[in-house]
Amino acid sequence: MSNNDNAKSSENKQLLHLVFGGELDDLQAVNFRDLDALDIVGIFPSYETAHRAWKAKAQQTVDNAHMRYFIVHMHRLLDPDGDGRFG
């Protein structure tokens, strides 16, 4: 594989991120009050797009101190070794 192929491969690599949130029971822990009420914002192709979505949702719920949104690095769960192989 040439250097150009390596550059294209890393540019096209999907780094999926999940943004979700919900109300916490306690501000010192991550235990949700109602799992059925979790807000699944979406899955995004990069950290930058996920961060924009996270920030928008966090700003919409700023008046509720118990509401928290999170970014999950799905690509790390799907490919924990970072070698591009699953399983």
N, C-alpha and C positions, 0 to 999 in steps of 0.2 A: 504494500500500500504506500503510495507517495505521500509527501507532506501535504500536498493539496487535498488528497483524499481524507487525510486525518482531520484537516481543518473543516472540511464539509461535514464529516461525520459528527464532530463535536458541535457544530452550528445547528445541525438538524436533530440533535438528541432531545427527546422530550423529557423535561423535568417537571412532572406533574405535581401540582399542589392543590390540596383541598382546603377550602375556607368554610368554617362552620362555627356556630356559637349557640349559647343558651344561658339561662339563668343559673347561677351557682347557689348552692345551699349556704356556703361559707366562703368568704373572700380569701381565706387562707388555704383553700384546697380546691381541687378540680373535681367536684362532685355536683352533677347537674340536678336541679330540682325536679325536672320532668323530661325524661329522655324522649318521650313522644313529641315534645315541643321544641326539639333542637331545630335550629335554622341552618339548613344546608345551603350555603350561598352558591357553591359550585366548585368545579374542578378547573384549574387554570394551567396553561402551558409553561409558565415561568414564575419565578418568585416575584418578579416585578409586577406582573398582572394580578397575582394573588394578593400582594401587599396593597395594591390600590383598592381591590374589593374589600379586603379586611378593614382598611382605614375608613372607607365609606360607611360600612356597617357599624363600626365602632363609633363613628361620629353621630350616626342616626340614633344610637341607643345611649348616648352620653348621660342622659338623665336617670338611667337605671343603673345604679352602682353594682348590682349583682349580675348584670348582663356582660358576658365576655365572649369575644370571638378569637379564634385560633387559626393558625396556618399549619397544616400537616404536610410534611415533605413526603408525598406518596412515592416519589421516585426512589427514595431511600428504603422504603418498605418493600417495594417491588424488586429492587436490585441492591441488596445490602452490601454486596462486595464491590459494587461499582464497575463491574466488568462487562456490563451489557447483556448478561445472561440471566435468565429467570429459572429458578428451580435448583 
